[in-house]
Amino acid sequence: MVLAVVGLLGYGLTTKARTVSVDEALSRGEALPAPGFELVALRSGSPRSLGAVWSQASADGRVRLEELRGAPVVLNFWASWCDPCRAEIGLLERRWRDVEPAGVLVLGINQQDARDDALAFLADRGVTFPSVRDPGKETARAWGVTGTPETFFVSADGDVVAHVIGTISDEQMTAGLAAARSGRPAGVRTGGARRPTR
């Protein structure tokens, strides 16, 4: 009987720990292990200093977040039908070109989008950072994403340390990058415009 009670208590504690959202943890000043994903590589981009890491991670046409461990990662959820995503893509590309030589990966997560539309969006805007594709809502749901764009910053150890909801500003990008490099949580910030997921 005692063992059953202890077992139920342990199950309850681990279940509760798993239901803490990314934003809840960040709002308390805590980092949270990043929700894993395995997604189809949409476009490889042109990572130079991270070329070997990215090539190995995407060699089978799919990318798991765990395969990118060791590099700080900026994850940007976007869609080609999202006007605010169009507004921020230039800033993401510019900052990618600045931080990529230092071993920071900017990775787009295209969601709820037609593949051809997504590829045209990237080509039209001269985007050189890689993207993966989440055709449904599973990855967005695991991360707590409710609209696009949303940007998360993940430390080299695989912890989520910052989140910007909506179009990201240059200042928010700087703060998120500092958090990803140091591993110290920087919380949740509200950015500019965004569109609800479909």
Secondary structure, DSSP 8 states (H G I E B T S, - for coil): -HHHHHHHHHHHHHHHHHT--HHHHHHTT--EE----EEEEEE----STTHHHHHHHHTTSEEEGGGGTTS-EEEEEE-TT-HHHHHHHHHHHHHHHHHGGGT-EEEEEEESS-HHHHHHHHHHTT--S-EEEE-SSHHHHHHT--EE-EEEEE-TTSEEEEEEESS--HHHHHHHHHHHHH----EEEE-S--EE--
